[in-house]
Amino acid sequence: MKRVYLIIPAALMLAFVVYFRWWGPRTTKVQFAGESPQWWKRNAVAILPPITTTNGDEYEGRDGAHEASLDLRAGKVVLLGYGLPYPWNSELKEIWKREFDVESRDLAGCLVTEALVEYVSSYNRIMHAHIIERFGSGTPEAVYRKARTLYDERHNRKG
């Protein structure tokens, strides 16, 4: 009877170990920018895979400035964004569209690639220059202030 008390937990432990080894996390070597490959010989292997990769990144190698100039030639004025939106983001988009006929698009949330950041930066640089040339130098700041005020009015907040 006492052998059963030892065999059952041992069998369960063995089953757990086999299950964990089979379905457990697979380690991936992650090389950080600027690190040499020998760094991995001296340090531990990272458990988590990299969040951003260059494989399959749709913005890798794209020229945002060129695409922005093509959009301007086609008569489209668009501002691109990424990251956590402001609470007054819907009011901001509404004002840009209603008063200036400028479309505002969010391309990504908080997890972005370096290629996306470079693309959005170069695209918006061209669009901001066009907006300032067309509507005046204080326009972006005025739109942000107006959107914040509209948000506060709609939500009965005092800023």
TABEL-V236971 format. One record per backbone hydrogen bond with DSSP energy under -1.0 kcal/mol. NH is the residue of the N-H (numbers start at 1). CO is the residue of the C=O. E is the energy in kcal/mol with one decimal. If there is no record, write none. Layout:
BEGIN
nh=[NH NH]
co=[CO CO]
e=[E E]
END
This chain:
BEGIN
nh=[7 8 10 11 12 13 14 15 16 17 18 19 20 21 22 23 24 28 35 39 40 43 57 60 62 67 68 69 70 71 72 73 74 75 76 79 81 83 89 92 93 94 95 96 97 98 99 100 101 102 103 105 107 117 118 119 120 121 122 123 124 125 126 127 128 129 130 131 132 133 134 135 136 139 142 143 144 145 146 147 148 149 150 151 152 153 154 155 157]
co=[3 4 6 7 8 9 10 11 12 13 14 15 16 17 18 19 20 46 32 36 37 39 54 57 59 63 64 65 66 67 68 69 70 72 71 103 105 109 86 88 89 90 91 92 93 94 95 96 97 96 77 79 81 113 114 115 116 117 118 119 120 121 122 123 124 125 126 127 128 129 130 131 132 136 138 139 140 141 142 143 144 145 146 147 148 149 150 151 152]
e=[-2.7 -2.1 -1.5 -2.7 -2.4 -2.5 -2.3 -2.4 -2.3 -2.4 -2.5 -2.6 -3.1 -2.5 -2.0 -3.0 -1.8 -1.1 -2.1 -1.8 -1.2 -1.2 -1.1 -1.3 -1.5 -2.1 -2.3 -2.1 -2.0 -2.1 -2.4 -2.0 -1.6 -1.3 -3.0 -2.9 -1.8 -1.6 -1.6 -2.2 -2.5 -2.1 -2.4 -2.4 -2.3 -2.9 -2.4 -1.2 -1.0 -2.1 -2.6 -2.9 -3.3 -2.0 -2.3 -2.3 -2.8 -2.2 -2.4 -2.4 -2.9 -1.7 -1.2 -1.9 -3.3 -1.7 -1.9 -2.7 -2.7 -2.1 -2.5 -3.2 -1.5 -1.1 -2.3 -2.6 -2.2 -2.4 -2.5 -2.5 -2.2 -2.4 -2.6 -2.4 -2.5 -2.4 -2.4 -1.9 -2.9]
END
